[in-house]
Amino acid sequence: MNWDIQRRETWLYEANPSLKLIVLVMLFFAVLFIHNPNVLINVSLALFVLFCFGTGYPANVLFWLFLPFFLVFVSTASSMMMFGEGTTTWFRWGLIHVTAESFWRGVHIGFRALALGLLGLIFSLTTRPVPLFYSLMQQLRLKPKYAYSFLAAVRLLPIMLEEFQAIRYALTVRGVPNKGVLSKMKRYAIPLLSQSIRRAQRIAVAMEAKQFSGSGRRTFYYEIGFGKYDIWLVALFAALMFAAYYVGVHYPYISISDVR
Amino acid sequence: MKQAIAIDRLRLKFPGSDGLLFRDLSLSIAEGEKVLLLGPSGCGKSTLLQVMAGIIPHSIDVPMKAERLKRPERWGYVFQDPDAQFCMPYADEEIAFALENRSVPRHEMPVRIRALLNQVGLEIAPHTDIHTLSGGMKQRLALASVLALEPDVLFLDEPTALLDEEGTKAVWQTVKKVGRGKTVIIVEHKIDHVLDFVDRIVLFGRDGRIIADGEAKAVFSDYKDVIAAEGIWYPGVWDDYDRTARQRTRHQGEELLRLDRFRGFRGREAKIYVPKATVHAGEWIAVTGKNGAGKSTLLHALMQLIRTDGEYMLLGADIKRQHPIYRHIAFVFQNPEWQFVAHSVREELAYSLRLEGRPEAEIEETITRLLREFDLVEQQDQHPYQLSVGQKRRLSVAASIVAGQRLFLLDEPTFGQDAKNTFALLAMLESYREQGAAIIMVTHDEQIVRRFATRRWVVEDGALVRDERLAAVEPVLAEGGTWR
């Protein structure tokens, strides 16, 4: 079975993964502390554009990846809108009480969830696991023990997907009724886990048999350094944040500058 | 000669088991020797191999004691499961992992990786996704990454148990080439390709004691009965089987299945095409073809696990009106564990019958009969996962055919089985065929095709390209005479 998705590797793939991680985590916290909805909307839009054109994935894949985050956006925004507090009532029906304040707060929270989701997507879509863990070992001194364990686990995922498919067929063949979330989970989880645990233990033994010690001196097949794309990366995100802030403050969509 | 490995009075016990696995076992192996460890499954050969390498107790903690233990300093170990010895996604990265562990300078790595791939005869680009390799190629890659450690001693723990014939051959050819000048210690059940390579055989008994130890040819001929009784695949095993095989009776019955311009789809793509084919009761059809040709897809299409179009008549009616299909066709997967749904062997057999609401008395009767037929009486209360490889396979077949289906689809059912289990399984299938079932079986094993199949379907590039009666079988069958 083929789980590969055709993609074009953009320059974001070439940036140092550790640096990218740090920059995006910093942005993550920055987004938490933006209280001006105008700025936040701009940030979200900018990240959305980057998500669409900077990750190199085809449009249909992007659509399906984005869909759950869009649903999170709608659900957080709407629940905040309908059950929030405020003085300027727009609409009231039973428990539902929409006020101007709660409406804008809802929009704000929704965009915040969206921006955080997009940051995560951009990072995970443009970072290959092998360079990421090599970089974490080289730049952030992650212990090889953890790095290679993660990489081994990543290798197990496609194997598990194939097994999942096979179990599905096997259960159909036996005439197992395809209902009941709990019994279904048990039917899939037990064979999948028993295989994976055994396989993981064997891989661990095989790794040690290849003189892997988990710590100590080692050389690296890939040396992950820094280059011009790292400057681009920092510049891009700095410009993005500055522009979002500038436009948001000077050309606001709405007159509220702080939703608190 | 210098000793590569020496063990004096080894005692070892697995936690939770009663009794020692080894009681005062002593063994020494000289440098450059090629040794084959033989014995029944569960006798501790693999454990001993792990003790010699130091995996026990360094990586796997098992209580053990020995008066003297000399282990090699530089060694490499190839394991049985091709999917459970790599930690990196790409071939070059996997070999590099071993080089990194030895602190080989980075600039030397690409050259060495290419040389190692060359050495094991893998003609692939170094940066190839391991997931796309066949089992035989994966095992040779494992060998390459082990050779990156520059070992003096090679430990091979059933490296071809999960490979087809072609992969098995390629792996042993490679081992013969790269093993020159090294000490090689092998545990293996399929010894046809190994016998002319090893110079010494150590034969273990069921209790973990050494029965015989000496020059390979001598041990093999002196202890052939013991070796045969343990289900080991030795050269000439099929000839011996033929001598004991009983008569086969002909049974060509009514048409069970008819296909006409039949296609099976994965996603939007047609992955298998059958122009025309029929299957009659009493036929044994071997589906053969290269890896990835579409043999399993054909079975999936017949079982309606994937979308199909074209004509498909089953037992005289259109397939769409034969729902649910598992009442008419039994399907056996390559890995028996995937199919298990119950918590004991008994319940596993009863599952399909209970689902159909058959009366309890009938269920009891059927189960008792199947337990006996498939030699699982003693295991009836065990959890299916606790069974041996052979027992699991037998149970998966028994549980699939329990509903009295006329048509059996089997995807490499003899894969990874020892000779004894293979013969037992084939005999069971044969008895069902004689009673009027039809068997469609994917297999790589020409020996089985030659002896059991009445017809062969050849699948190539996603299409059934040849449907041939096996001439060697036909006259014998027509007379109902003796086999051979």
Boltz contact constraints between the chains, C-beta under 6 A:
constraints:
  - contact:
      token1: [A, 148]
      token2: [B, 87]
      max_distance: 6.0
  - contact:
      token1: [A, 151]
      token2: [B, 87]
      max_distance: 6.0
  - contact:
      token1: [A, 152]
      token2: [B, 87]
      max_distance: 6.0
  - contact:
      token1: [A, 155]
      token2: [B, 89]
      max_distance: 6.0
  - contact:
      token1: [A, 158]
      token2: [B, 131]
      max_distance: 6.0
  - contact:
      token1: [A, 159]
      token2: [B, 83]
      max_distance: 6.0
  - contact:
      token1: [A, 166]
      token2: [B, 338]
      max_distance: 6.0
  - contact:
      token1: [A, 167]
      token2: [B, 338]
      max_distance: 6.0
  - contact:
      token1: [A, 169]
      token2: [B, 305]
      max_distance: 6.0
  - contact:
      token1: [A, 170]
      token2: [B, 333]
      max_distance: 6.0
  - contact:
      token1: [A, 170]
      token2: [B, 338]
      max_distance: 6.0
  - contact:
      token1: [A, 170]
      token2: [B, 339]
      max_distance: 6.0
  - contact:
      token1: [A, 173]
      token2: [B, 326]
      max_distance: 6.0
  - contact:
      token1: [A, 173]
      token2: [B, 331]
      max_distance: 6.0
  - contact:
      token1: [A, 174]
      token2: [B, 341]
      max_distance: 6.0
  - contact:
      token1: [A, 175]
      token2: [B, 326]
      max_distance: 6.0
  - contact:
      token1: [A, 175]
      token2: [B, 352]
      max_distance: 6.0
  - contact:
      token1: [A, 175]
      token2: [B, 355]
      max_distance: 6.0
  - contact:
      token1: [A, 176]
      token2: [B, 341]
      max_distance: 6.0
  - contact:
      token1: [A, 191]
      token2: [B, 337]
      max_distance: 6.0
  - contact:
      token1: [A, 191]
      token2: [B, 338]
      max_distance: 6.0
  - contact:
      token1: [A, 199]
      token2: [B, 84]
      max_distance: 6.0
  - contact:
      token1: [A, 202]
      token2: [B, 81]
      max_distance: 6.0
  - contact:
      token1: [A, 202]
      token2: [B, 84]
      max_distance: 6.0
  - contact:
      token1: [A, 203]
      token2: [B, 84]
      max_distance: 6.0
  - contact:
      token1: [A, 203]
      token2: [B, 87]
      max_distance: 6.0
  - contact:
      token1: [A, 205]
      token2: [B, 59]
      max_distance: 6.0
  - contact:
      token1: [A, 206]
      token2: [B, 79]
      max_distance: 6.0
  - contact:
      token1: [A, 206]
      token2: [B, 85]
      max_distance: 6.0
  - contact:
      token1: [A, 207]
      token2: [B, 87]
      max_distance: 6.0
  - contact:
      token1: [A, 208]
      token2: [B, 59]
      max_distance: 6.0
  - contact:
      token1: [A, 209]
      token2: [B, 77]
      max_distance: 6.0
  - contact:
      token1: [A, 210]
      token2: [B, 98]
      max_distance: 6.0
  - contact:
      token1: [A, 210]
      token2: [B, 101]
      max_distance: 6.0
  - contact:
      token1: [A, 211]
      token2: [B, 101]
      max_distance: 6.0
  - contact:
      token1: [A, 212]
      token2: [B, 101]
      max_distance: 6.0
  - contact:
      token1: [A, 217]
      token2: [B, 103]
      max_distance: 6.0
  - contact:
      token1: [A, 218]
      token2: [B, 100]
      max_distance: 6.0
  - contact:
      token1: [A, 218]
      token2: [B, 103]
      max_distance: 6.0
  - contact:
      token1: [A, 219]
      token2: [B, 100]
      max_distance: 6.0
  - contact:
      token1: [A, 219]
      token2: [B, 103]
      max_distance: 6.0
  - contact:
      token1: [A, 219]
      token2: [B, 106]
      max_distance: 6.0
  - contact:
      token1: [A, 221]
      token2: [B, 96]
      max_distance: 6.0
  - contact:
      token1: [A, 221]
      token2: [B, 109]
      max_distance: 6.0
